[in-house]
Amino acid sequence: MAKVAFIGLGVMGYPMAGHLVKHGHQVTVYNRTEAKAQAWAKEHGGNYQVTPRAAAEGQEFVFVCVGNDDDLRLVTLGDNGALAGMSAGSILVDHTTASADVAREIAAVAQSLSIGFMDAPVSGGQAGAENGVLTVMVGGEQSIFDSAKPIIDAYARCVELLGEVGAGQLTKMVNQICIAGVVQGLAEGLHFARSAGLDGEKVVEVISKGAAQSWQMENRYQTMWQGEYNLGFAVDWMRKDLGIALTEARRNGSHLPLTALVDQFYSEVQAIGGARWDTSSLLAKLEKNRG
Ligand SMILES: NC(=O)c1ccc[n+]([C@@H]2O[C@H](COP(=O)([O-])OP(=O)(O)OC[C@H]3O[C@@H](n4cnc5c(N)ncnc54)[C@H](OP(=O)(O)O)[C@@H]3O)[C@@H](O)[C@H]2O)c1
């Protein structure tokens, strides 16, 4: 069993840190909003600290799951960042969905301190975190991966090393690119079904048995049909992720016309008040445009 810290107790981090306790690890948490760290410590019986540095001191592994690149820099680099508290030989694992650039930047600082680093963004949503069945896409060295994987197994059902530092984030970009087009397709299908006077739920029960089936269809069609958009992964986060992917695409020369278009559709969802709605809310925009 390991001594670990978990930094960032959001929708994802809170249950992930809880699974580490359930698997017998000794867990110390940090969260910017202290009340959440207190609530977590009360619920799970772990410790909490008031800076990332204090939480990271003396730990074998430090896990991070915060919002974006800047948040990640804040909690890992600098005087009160996790790296300042970590010892040589320990390992920092980042679960934030961030850029491959920031992963390389943090890896370089970690290496200068003889600390291991891997980028390890996750997929599976709030339910995946709560049920401990996330997919984890890792970039880093094999030996670091081999040490950290048994700990990550506490909240994941698939943990794979995809290449050097940054490869985890690049893989997550592929994941988000694939999701963007699928959600827009599903939203258009349901929108069309309503316009055609069909029973959308019945339609999906049939077509999901065939080639149109997808995770989004299986898990979101009922709530979309009912206009409920409070299922976890927020539009604001999706725009962050698509922005990261589009920036990377400009650099590596790939053409992502559909991703760019869906990113624009999400900006329209934000404009109608849907910044914190979940990503299936592309349908809300279509329904609003119906007039
Ligand atoms: N939700 C999902 O379904 C999902 C799925 C896959 C991947 N992700 C990714 O996982 C990451 C976390 O997502 P989430 O849904 O857990 O987000 P969230 O609920 O908004 O939580 C964000 C966490 O980061 C902390 N944080 C944000 N900015 C910070 C800063 N500047 N300094 C210190 N702490 C900061 C927040 O602290 P406070 O409590 O103080 O705000 C909170 O603990 C994101 O990168 C997201 O894209 C999310």
PDBQT file of the ligand as one rigid body, heavy atoms in Angstrom, charges set to zero:
ROOT
HETATM    1  N1  LIG A 301     -16.241  15.771 -15.571  1.00  0.00    +0.000 N 
HETATM    2  C1  LIG A 301     -15.970  14.879 -16.501  1.00  0.00    +0.000 C 
HETATM    3  O1  LIG A 301     -16.862  14.142 -16.942  1.00  0.00    +0.000 OA
HETATM    4  C2  LIG A 301     -14.560  14.718 -17.032  1.00  0.00    +0.000 A 
HETATM    5  C3  LIG A 301     -14.272  13.586 -17.802  1.00  0.00    +0.000 A 
HETATM    6  C4  LIG A 301     -12.981  13.405 -18.272  1.00  0.00    +0.000 A 
HETATM    7  C5  LIG A 301     -12.006  14.365 -18.019  1.00  0.00    +0.000 A 
HETATM    8  N2  LIG A 301     -12.327  15.482 -17.286  1.00  0.00    +0.000 N 
HETATM    9  C6  LIG A 301     -11.243  16.464 -17.034  1.00  0.00    +0.000 C 
HETATM   10  O2  LIG A 301     -10.824  16.308 -15.689  1.00  0.00    +0.000 OA
HETATM   11  C7  LIG A 301     -10.452  17.587 -15.175  1.00  0.00    +0.000 C 
HETATM   12  C8  LIG A 301     -11.292  17.890 -13.946  1.00  0.00    +0.000 C 
HETATM   13  O3  LIG A 301     -12.664  17.875 -14.323  1.00  0.00    +0.000 OA
HETATM   14  P1  LIG A 301     -13.839  17.989 -13.239  1.00  0.00    +0.000 P 
HETATM   15  O4  LIG A 301     -15.095  17.695 -13.964  1.00  0.00    +0.000 OA
HETATM   16  O5  LIG A 301     -13.468  17.220 -12.018  1.00  0.00    +0.000 OA
HETATM   17  O6  LIG A 301     -13.770  19.556 -12.935  1.00  0.00    +0.000 OA
HETATM   18  P2  LIG A 301     -14.401  20.369 -11.721  1.00  0.00    +0.000 P 
HETATM   19  O7  LIG A 301     -15.490  19.621 -11.062  1.00  0.00    +0.000 OA
HETATM   20  O8  LIG A 301     -14.661  21.745 -12.217  1.00  0.00    +0.000 OA
HETATM   21  O9  LIG A 301     -13.175  20.413 -10.672  1.00  0.00    +0.000 OA
HETATM   22  C9  LIG A 301     -11.990  21.109 -10.946  1.00  0.00    +0.000 C 
HETATM   23  C10 LIG A 301     -11.051  20.912  -9.781  1.00  0.00    +0.000 C 
HETATM   24  O10 LIG A 301      -9.847  21.661 -10.026  1.00  0.00    +0.000 OA
HETATM   25  C11 LIG A 301      -9.650  22.604  -8.972  1.00  0.00    +0.000 C 
HETATM   26  N3  LIG A 301      -9.045  23.808  -9.534  1.00  0.00    +0.000 N 
HETATM   27  C12 LIG A 301      -9.442  24.471 -10.642  1.00  0.00    +0.000 A 
HETATM   28  N4  LIG A 301      -8.636  25.532 -10.854  1.00  0.00    +0.000 NA
HETATM   29  C13 LIG A 301      -7.723  25.516  -9.860  1.00  0.00    +0.000 A 
HETATM   30  C14 LIG A 301      -6.641  26.348  -9.529  1.00  0.00    +0.000 A 
HETATM   31  N5  LIG A 301      -6.344  27.435 -10.276  1.00  0.00    +0.000 N 
HETATM   32  N6  LIG A 301      -5.928  26.064  -8.412  1.00  0.00    +0.000 NA
HETATM   33  C15 LIG A 301      -6.246  24.990  -7.668  1.00  0.00    +0.000 A 
HETATM   34  N7  LIG A 301      -7.258  24.160  -7.923  1.00  0.00    +0.000 NA
HETATM   35  C16 LIG A 301      -7.996  24.424  -9.010  1.00  0.00    +0.000 A 
HETATM   36  C17 LIG A 301     -11.041  22.872  -8.428  1.00  0.00    +0.000 C 
HETATM   37  O11 LIG A 301     -10.948  23.405  -7.129  1.00  0.00    +0.000 OA
HETATM   38  P3  LIG A 301     -12.251  24.136  -6.458  1.00  0.00    +0.000 P 
HETATM   39  O12 LIG A 301     -13.049  23.034  -5.812  1.00  0.00    +0.000 OA
HETATM   40  O13 LIG A 301     -11.655  25.088  -5.489  1.00  0.00    +0.000 OA
HETATM   41  O14 LIG A 301     -12.998  24.820  -7.581  1.00  0.00    +0.000 OA
HETATM   42  C18 LIG A 301     -11.620  21.464  -8.458  1.00  0.00    +0.000 C 
HETATM   43  O15 LIG A 301     -11.102  20.683  -7.403  1.00  0.00    +0.000 OA
HETATM   44  C19 LIG A 301     -10.639  18.603 -16.313  1.00  0.00    +0.000 C 
HETATM   45  O16 LIG A 301      -9.424  18.786 -16.979  1.00  0.00    +0.000 OA
HETATM   46  C20 LIG A 301     -11.664  17.909 -17.218  1.00  0.00    +0.000 C 
HETATM   47  O17 LIG A 301     -11.543  18.342 -18.548  1.00  0.00    +0.000 OA
HETATM   48  C21 LIG A 301     -13.572  15.656 -16.773  1.00  0.00    +0.000 A 
ENDROOT
TORSDOF 0
